[in-house]
Amino acid sequence: MSSSRRVRPLTALALAASAVGTLLVTAPTASAGDYAGACIRSVGSRTSPNGWLIPARNFQAGSSGTCVREIQFDIAATIGLDPADAPGFIDGAFGPKTDRYVREFQSRSHLEPDGIVGPRTWEALISRTTD
């Protein structure tokens, strides 16, 4: 007889369900850091003009994904949103609302309000949302 122990399928299933339940209960909510790390992992990184580690791509109207969620999260945290725009704003789709808020952020940050989140805009977002 082998010294390894077989786990019965139902026991294995119960253990797996227990582990998943624990993960679901203890999983933290998303924060800017969670989106930023996922963004960098998905597109790579580069260094901004002032030395910040930023995503390797620019984003603008029509872009989507984790990096856009990071942009939306940071915009909401820095300049706030009109209450009518807040529900569902952080959706990962760079549409007209995101474009409008990016341009507002750029204007307030003394950047060209072109709606493109490039090195200078990334730098400004990160500098305002990093402790």
Secondary structure, 3 states (H helix, E strand, C coil): CCCCCCCCHHHHHHHHHHHHHHHHHHCCCCCHHHHHHHHHHHHCEEECCCCCEEECCCECCCCECHHHHHHHHHHHHHCCCCCCCCCCCCCCECCHHHHHHHHHHHHHCCCCCCCCECHHHHHHHHHHHCC
